[in-house]
């Protein structure tokens, strides 16, 4: 017998716990942090859909997250980095909670780390290293700490010096596996990556001396070992989820001592990662007795992707390329199958089924066919102004933000 898709969705929601379901978007790049949505995408896009609602907001680059009927975003509207919880159906604000001092530079002020929902808890992280667990019900603080408590520091010279986050603040997002939350602090005092009890905030372990990049963490099982996979200023590495032991490392340095993209887990034994300096690579992670070894399978130095993490669909990667283009790349070889010009500096990509939903930095939403043989567009519309924020797609609704407005776009009949 084959289980009904609706039952599988409910089962997955139960396994996740709390309010998070497969059709939600509870954190950075969705439920599995891979850019995939558990909700189907439409067959085509209207040229000018009518939004469910619009809301004026403050500045910030952080992504939008949705769990059940609650939507959370961060901005600087109160003069501090502030978390806002809305009714996802109406846009009505349920609560707001300032949690950290403001941040600004020549690009745009406001928070840059995407929040994370787990059950009835909301985890937020500021540019200057304030981390807090808030109640999703009312925004009250449950526990928290500051990165400086573990040796993280910031410098005024943004043009050079130490790690990227030391100069320009934190942009990455924490990751959860089981009862643990993993956070890239970036201290050179043995606290590059830190694990806490996600409910009580008890410190479980801290590991490594790497400086912090802009990249977000991912978790998964590689070579039979549950791991936290991180990209620091020193390279790509995997840590044992239970102990923090460094299991493997692929060292590499980049210009400006920074990395941006999120690692993409490819099955149980491979990781894909791109740097704007060194290009796109695939790493094989294998068990060697009681040890874990990693080796580079291939490197395509032409794919110097700067800001946007691609999605893996089947055996192909789709996403923003290195030259203001959109690319399709074979995951097994690194070969470029096709590239399409006209995508400016950035584009977020969401995958579901055989289609891709892309939001470019001009605020246009494009629906594409995920076809390794050709680029095919299935519709587009203007959703917002200039944006570098990752949208959320949950229950048939796309949520986009720019520096002035948050909007909800129904792309199909939402499953409410």
C-alpha positions in Angstrom: 0.0 0.0 0.0 1.1 3.5 -0.7 0.6 6.2 1.9 -1.4 9.2 0.9 0.7 12.4 0.5 -1.5 14.2 3.0 -0.8 11.5 5.6 3.0 11.7 4.9 2.8 15.5 5.4 1.1 15.1 8.8 3.6 12.4 9.8 6.5 14.5 8.9 5.0 17.4 10.9 4.6 15.2 13.9 8.3 14.1 13.6 9.4 17.8 13.5 7.3 18.6 16.6 5.3 21.6 17.5 3.9 23.8 14.8 6.3 23.0 12.0 4.9 21.0 9.0 6.3 19.9 5.7 4.4 22.7 3.9 5.9 25.3 6.2 9.1 27.4 5.9 10.5 27.4 9.5 14.0 28.6 8.9 16.8 29.3 6.4 16.1 27.6 3.1 13.0 25.8 4.4 12.3 22.7 6.5 15.5 20.8 5.5 17.7 23.9 4.8 18.0 22.8 1.2 15.8 25.2 -0.7 13.1 22.6 -1.2 9.4 23.2 -0.4 7.0 20.5 0.7 4.3 22.4 -1.0 3.7 22.1 -4.8 4.4 25.0 -7.1 1.8 26.2 -9.6 1.9 25.1 -13.3 2.3 28.7 -14.4 2.3 32.3 -12.9 -0.2 35.1 -13.4 1.4 38.2 -14.7 0.0 40.3 -11.9 -1.4 38.3 -9.0 -3.1 40.2 -6.2 -1.4 40.0 -2.8 -3.3 38.7 0.2 -1.8 41.6 2.2 1.1 44.1 2.4 2.8 45.5 5.4 5.3 48.3 5.9 8.4 47.2 7.6 11.9 48.4 8.5 15.3 47.5 7.0 17.0 44.1 7.0 18.3 41.3 4.8 17.2 38.4 6.9 14.7 35.9 5.4 11.1 35.4 6.3 10.0 32.2 8.1 6.5 30.6 8.4 5.3 27.9 10.8 1.6 27.0 10.9 -0.3 30.3 10.9 2.6 32.3 12.2 5.1 34.3 10.2 8.2 35.8 11.7 10.5 38.5 10.2 13.3 40.7 11.7 13.9 44.4 11.1 15.2 47.5 12.7 11.9 49.5 12.9 12.1 50.1 16.6 15.7 51.4 16.6 16.9 47.9 17.6 17.1 44.5 15.8 13.5 43.4 16.4 11.5 40.2 15.9 7.9 40.5 14.7 5.3 37.7 14.7 2.4 38.1 12.4 -0.8 36.1 11.5 0.4 34.7 8.1 -3.2 34.8 6.8 -3.9 38.5 7.4 -0.5 40.2 8.2 -1.8 41.4 11.5 1.0 41.7 14.1 0.6 39.4 17.1 3.7 40.6 18.9 7.1 42.3 18.5 10.2 41.9 20.6 13.5 44.0 20.3 16.4 41.7 21.1 19.7 43.4 20.1 21.5 46.7 19.3 21.2 47.9 15.7 23.7 47.4 12.9 24.4 49.5 9.9 27.0 49.8 7.1 27.1 51.3 3.6 24.9 48.5 2.1 21.8 48.5 4.3 21.1 48.6 8.0 19.2 46.0 9.9 19.4 42.3 10.8 20.8 39.7 8.4 20.4 36.4 10.2 17.3 34.4 9.3 15.3 33.3 12.4 14.5 29.7 13.1 11.3 28.2 14.5 11.3 24.9 16.3 8.1 23.9 18.1 6.9 26.8 20.2 10.4 28.4 20.2 11.9 31.1 18.0 15.7 31.5 17.7 17.1 34.9 16.7 20.6 36.0 16.1 21.9 39.6 15.6 24.6 41.0 13.5 26.7 41.8 16.6 26.3 38.3 18.2 23.3 38.5 20.5 21.6 35.1 20.4 18.2 34.5 22.0 15.5 31.8 22.3 12.1 33.5 22.4 8.6 32.1 23.0 6.8 31.9 19.7 3.6 32.5 21.6 4.4 35.9 23.0 8.1 36.8 22.2 9.3 36.5 25.8 13.0 35.5 26.1 13.6 31.9 27.3 17.4 31.9 27.2 20.3 33.5 25.4 24.0 34.5 25.3 26.3 36.8 23.6 29.1 35.7 21.2 31.6 37.9 23.0 31.1 35.6 26.0 33.0 33.0 24.0 35.7 35.3 22.6 34.1 36.7 19.5 35.2 40.2 18.6 34.4 42.9 16.1 36.7 45.5 14.4 36.0 48.9 12.9 38.0 48.4 9.8 35.6 46.8 7.3 38.0 46.7 4.4 40.4 44.0 5.8 41.7 42.2 8.8 40.2 39.2 10.4 37.1 37.1 9.4 34.2 38.4 7.5 31.7 38.5 10.4 34.3 40.2 12.6 34.2 43.1 10.1 30.6 43.2 8.9 28.5 41.4 11.4 26.9 38.0 11.4 24.7 36.8 8.5 24.6 33.0 9.0 21.8 31.1 10.8 21.9 28.4 13.4 20.8 24.8 12.7 18.9 22.2 14.9 19.3 18.5 15.0 17.4 16.6 17.7 17.7 18.3 21.0 20.7 20.4 20.0 21.1 23.8 18.3 24.4 24.5 16.6 25.7 28.1 16.3 28.7 29.5 14.4 30.2 31.9 17.0 33.6 32.2 15.3 35.8 32.6 18.3 39.5 31.8 18.0 39.3 30.6 21.6 38.0 27.1 20.8 34.4 28.3 20.1 34.1 28.5 16.4 31.1 26.3 16.5 29.1 25.9 19.7 26.3 23.5 20.6 23.5 24.1 23.2 20.6 22.3 24.6 17.9 23.9 22.4 15.3 24.1 25.2 17.3 25.1 28.3 20.3 26.8 26.7 22.8 24.6 28.5 26.2 24.6 26.8 27.0 21.1 25.5 30.3 21.7 23.6 32.4 24.2 21.7 34.9 23.3 19.0 37.6 24.7 16.7 39.4 28.1 16.4 38.1 29.2 13.0 37.0 32.8 12.3 33.4 33.2 11.1 32.2 33.4 7.6 28.8 34.6 6.4 27.6 31.0 5.8 24.8 29.2 7.6 25.2 25.7 9.1 23.5 22.5 8.0 23.1 19.2 9.8 22.8 15.7 8.5 24.3 12.2 8.6 27.4 11.7 6.5 29.3 8.4 6.4 27.0 7.1 9.0 27.8 9.9 11.5 25.3 12.7 12.6 27.2 15.9 11.9 27.1 19.7 11.9 28.6 20.9 8.6 30.1 24.4 8.5 31.9 26.7 6.2 34.3 29.0 8.1 36.9 31.5 6.9 39.3 28.5 6.8 37.3 26.0 4.8 34.6 23.3 4.9 34.4 20.9 7.8 32.2 18.4 9.6 31.8 18.1 13.4 30.4 15.2 15.3 27.0 16.3 16.5 27.2 14.7 19.9 30.8 15.7 20.9 31.9 18.5 18.6 34.9 16.5 17.4 36.2 17.6 14.1 35.7 14.6 11.8 37.0 16.0 8.5 38.1 19.2 6.9 38.7 20.6 3.4 40.9 23.7 3.9 40.8 26.6 1.5 41.3 30.3 1.8 39.3 33.0 -0.1 39.8 36.6 -0.9 38.7 39.0 1.8 38.7 36.0 4.2 35.0 35.2 3.7 32.6 32.6 2.5 28.9 33.1 1.9 27.0 30.1 0.5 25.4 27.3 2.6 26.8 23.7 2.1 24.5 21.5 0.1 24.3 17.9 1.3 24.2 15.4 -1.6 23.0 12.1 -0.2 24.8 10.5 2.7 28.3 10.9 1.5 28.8 14.1 -0.4 28.8 17.9 0.1 28.6 20.6 -2.6 29.9 24.1 -1.9 30.8 27.1 -3.9 33.1 30.1 -3.1 33.4 33.3 -5.1 37.2 32.9 -5.1 37.8 29.1 -5.6 34.6 27.9 -7.5 32.2 25.1 -7.0 33.4 21.8 -5.5 32.0 18.4 -4.5 33.5 16.6 -1.5 33.2 12.9 -0.7 32.9 12.0 2.9 33.6 8.3 3.8 34.0 6.1 6.8 37.5 4.6 7.2 37.1 2.3 10.2 36.4 4.4 13.2 37.5 7.6 11.4 35.9 9.8 8.8 37.8 10.9 5.7 37.0 13.6 3.2 38.4 14.2 -0.3 37.5 16.5 -3.1 35.7 14.7 -6.0 35.9 17.6 -8.4 36.4 21.4 -8.6 35.0 23.7 -11.2 36.9 27.0 -10.8 34.7 28.7 -13.4 31.7 28.6 -11.1 32.7 31.3 -8.7 29.3 31.9 -7.2 29.2 34.8 -4.8 26.0 35.1 -2.8 23.2 32.6 -3.7 23.2 29.0 -2.7 21.9 26.7 -5.5 19.3 23.9 -5.0 20.0 20.3 -5.8 17.1 18.7 -7.7 17.7 15.1 -9.0 21.3 15.1 -10.1 21.5 18.7 -11.1 22.2 22.0 -9.3 20.1 25.0 -10.3 20.8 28.6 -9.1 22.4 32.0 -9.6 25.7 31.7 -11.3 28.9 33.7 -11.2 28.3 36.1 -14.1 24.8 37.6 -13.5 23.3 34.4 -15.0 21.3 31.4 -13.9 23.0 28.0 -14.3 22.3 24.3 -14.4 25.2 22.1 -13.3 25.7 18.3 -13.2 26.2 17.4 -9.6 28.3 14.3 -10.4 30.8 16.1 -12.6 30.5 19.8 -12.2 29.8 20.2 -15.9 27.6 23.3 -16.8 24.6 22.1 -18.8 23.3 25.5 -19.6 23.4 29.1 -18.4 20.9 32.0 -18.9 21.9 35.6 -18.8 20.0 38.5 -17.2 19.9 37.7 -13.5 21.8 40.7 -12.0 23.8 40.2 -8.7 21.6 37.8 -6.8 18.6 35.4 -7.0 17.1 33.1 -4.4 15.9 29.7 -5.6 13.1 27.4 -4.2 12.5 23.9 -5.7 9.4 21.7 -5.6 8.6 18.8 -7.9 9.9 19.7 -11.4 9.7 23.4 -11.0 11.8 26.3 -9.6 10.6 29.5 -8.0 13.2 32.3 -8.3 13.2 35.8 -6.7 15.9 38.0 -8.3 17.4 41.1 -6.7 15.2 43.4 -8.8 12.1 41.9 -7.0 10.9 39.8 -9.9 9.4 36.3 -9.2 10.1 33.8 -12.0 8.7 30.3 -12.3 11.0 28.0 -14.2 11.0 24.4 -15.4 13.7 22.3 -13.7 15.0 20.9 -17.0 18.7 20.0 -17.3 18.4 20.3 -21.1 17.1 23.8 -21.5 16.1 27.0 -19.7 12.3 27.4 -19.8 10.3 30.2 -18.1 6.7 29.5 -17.0 5.8 33.1 -16.0 7.0 36.0 -13.9 5.6 39.0 -12.0 7.0 42.0 -10.1 6.7 41.3 -6.3 8.8 43.9 -4.6 11.6 46.4 -4.9 15.3 45.6 -4.8 15.9 42.7 -2.4 18.6 40.4 -1.2 16.3 38.6 1.3 15.4 34.9 0.8 11.6 34.6 0.4 9.4 31.9 2.2 7.0 29.6 0.3 4.5 28.0 2.6 1.0 26.6 2.2 0.7 28.0 -1.4 1.8 31.5 -0.5 5.0 33.3 -1.4 6.2 35.8 1.2 8.7 38.5 -0.1 10.3 41.5 1.5 12.4 44.4 0.6 13.6 47.4 2.7 10.2 48.9 3.0 7.5 46.2 2.6 6.5 42.6 3.4 3.9 41.0 1.1 2.0 37.7 0.8 1.4 36.4 -2.7 -1.0 33.5 -3.2 0.3 31.3 -6.0 -2.4 28.6 -5.6 -5.3 27.9 -3.3 -3.5 27.9 0.1 -4.1 24.9 2.3 -5.4 26.7 5.3 
